[in-house]
Amino acid sequence: MKKIILLLATMIIGLSHPIQVQAGFTLSQCDWNPYVGADLQWRYMSFKEGFGENTLEHSAPQGNGYAGIRLSDYVALEGGFEAAKTRNRIATLSAGEVAAGTVIGALMSPTVFRSEIKMQDIHVDLLGLYPIYDFNACPIEVFGSLGAAFVKATSERQTLAVAGIPRSLTRTLIVKKTVVRITTGLQYQLGNHLGIRGTVGWLNTAPLTIYSNDGIAGTFIPEVKPLDTFFCGIGLFWAF
């Protein structure tokens, strides 16, 4: 999926460049047409074995709000904010299983955790757009984007019980990092202002390590290590 999204986005951005050159496009000719929009999306992010895949939810609904400037028929600049719904999961782990990088020992088995993760980011993107069909005198456009997302990931893990004995210990894990964001999709402007957009995308979240910096004493620092994020969604935009 990552390779398909990357290929489509690269092709569309690449198509927009020679068209701009052929048309003699320069920044001084920009119309600077602004627009705003919002999407409802579904996000999927798995985790490395022993670092969240057995304690955290892998998917969640999320929202994306954005604003952009259409520089020409083929190029736009866009910025937005995405936030996923915080979901929690209760997991019971036995001896030999790994949680946040540490093995559950026989004396700790079974251990019950309640874990949650919160993902949000601010993103800035360069869009290439290409019309593929006119419907009711309005173009259906395919688009691709390449940009950066400034991600904040927060995971909270509460230990509910150890070896059948109730416990109440909460660890908070946080990381902030800039990652690559790539999208592709279709959009159709219904009239002079209102339009609809469908998007699929990828975030390079695999390099993240979400670690504890809560100041709790001890030699063990729990870590969550996500894999790459994929998302899809549909929404509306308004062109001014």
Buried (B, 14 or more C-beta within 10 A) or exposed (E): EBEEBBEBBBBBBEBBEEBBEEEEBEEEEEEEEEBBBBBEBBBBBBBBEBBBBBBBBBBBEBBBBBBBBBBBBBBBBBBBBBBBEBBEBEBEBEBEBBBBBEEBEEEBBBBBBBBBBBBBBBBBBBBBBBEEEEEEEBBBBBBBBBBBBBBBBBBBBBBBBBBEEEEEEEBBBBBEBEBBBBBBBBBBBEEEEEBBBBBBBBBBBBEBBBBBEEEEEEEEBBBBBBBBBBBBBBBBBEBE
